Amino acid sequence: MKKDNFIWWVLGGVGAVAIWYYYKNNNNKKSVTTQDLVVDVLQEEQDKYSTPFQAEYKIVMPSDMVSAKVRAKAEALRAGRFAIQPEKVQAPLYI
């Protein structure tokens, strides 16, 4: 009888720790919105063509023809990806 209670307490504790880690790591993720960049690039591409041409055809950019503005923005977004963040460094834990 006591072993059954102990097993349930251990499973409950492991579940609580797993939920805590999940929410702790899930909240630290940053979402990068590139909607403004897409709008800027589409506007830049549409400015290259006349209005009647745009009315008849939809402008689609191939993935290998990326403008300089997109490359610059991508480099800015990637710059700090693997950088050390001093505010997130924790002291070592000794048991």
C-alpha positions as CSV (number, residue, x, y, z in Angstrom):
1,M,0.0,0.0,0.0
2,K,2.8,2.4,0.9
3,K,4.6,1.6,-2.3
4,D,1.6,2.6,-4.4
5,N,1.4,6.0,-2.7
6,F,5.1,6.5,-3.1
7,I,5.0,5.7,-6.8
8,W,2.1,8.2,-7.3
9,W,3.9,10.9,-5.5
10,V,7.0,10.3,-7.6
11,L,5.1,10.4,-10.8
12,G,3.3,13.6,-9.7
13,G,6.6,15.2,-8.9
14,V,8.2,14.2,-12.2
15,G,5.1,15.5,-14.0
16,A,5.2,18.8,-12.2
17,V,8.9,19.3,-12.9
18,A,8.3,18.4,-16.6
19,I,5.5,21.0,-16.8
20,W,7.7,23.6,-15.1
21,Y,10.6,23.0,-17.5
22,Y,8.2,23.2,-20.5
23,Y,6.7,26.5,-19.5
24,K,10.1,27.9,-18.5
25,N,11.7,27.1,-21.9
26,N,8.6,27.9,-23.9
27,N,8.4,31.5,-22.6
28,N,12.0,32.3,-23.5
29,K,11.5,31.8,-27.3
30,K,11.4,35.0,-29.2
31,S,9.2,35.3,-32.2
32,V,10.6,37.2,-35.2
33,T,8.1,38.9,-37.4
34,T,9.2,39.5,-40.9
35,Q,5.8,40.9,-42.2
36,D,7.2,44.4,-42.5
37,L,10.2,43.2,-44.5
38,V,7.9,41.2,-46.9
39,V,5.7,44.3,-47.4
40,D,8.8,46.5,-48.1
41,V,10.3,44.0,-50.6
42,L,7.0,43.5,-52.4
43,Q,6.6,47.3,-52.6
44,E,10.1,47.6,-53.9
45,E,9.5,45.0,-56.6
46,Q,6.1,46.5,-57.6
47,D,7.7,49.9,-58.1
48,K,9.8,48.4,-60.9
49,Y,6.8,47.6,-63.1
50,S,4.0,49.7,-64.6
51,T,0.5,49.6,-63.3
52,P,-1.1,47.9,-66.4
53,F,1.6,45.2,-66.1
54,Q,0.8,44.6,-62.4
55,A,-2.9,44.5,-63.2
56,E,-2.4,41.6,-65.6
57,Y,0.4,39.7,-63.8
58,K,1.1,38.9,-60.2
59,I,4.7,39.6,-59.2
60,V,6.4,36.6,-57.6
61,M,10.0,36.7,-56.5
62,P,12.0,33.5,-56.9
63,S,13.7,32.4,-53.7
64,D,17.2,32.7,-55.1
65,M,16.7,36.3,-56.1
66,V,16.8,38.0,-52.8
67,S,17.2,41.8,-52.6
68,A,20.0,43.5,-50.7
69,K,17.5,44.8,-48.1
70,V,16.4,41.2,-47.3
71,R,20.0,40.0,-47.0
72,A,20.8,42.9,-44.7
73,K,17.8,42.2,-42.5
74,A,18.6,38.5,-42.4
75,E,22.2,39.2,-41.3
76,A,20.8,41.5,-38.5
77,L,18.4,38.8,-37.3
78,R,21.2,36.1,-37.4
79,A,23.8,38.3,-35.7
80,G,22.8,37.6,-32.1
81,R,21.6,34.0,-32.6
82,F,24.6,32.3,-31.0
83,A,25.9,35.2,-29.0
84,I,26.3,34.7,-25.2
85,Q,23.6,36.5,-23.3
86,P,25.1,37.5,-20.0
87,E,21.7,38.0,-18.3
88,K,20.8,34.4,-18.9
89,V,24.1,32.9,-17.5
90,Q,23.5,31.1,-14.2
91,A,26.0,30.2,-11.5
92,P,26.9,26.6,-11.4
93,L,24.8,24.4,-9.1
94,Y,26.7,22.0,-6.8
95,I,24.9,19.1,-5.2
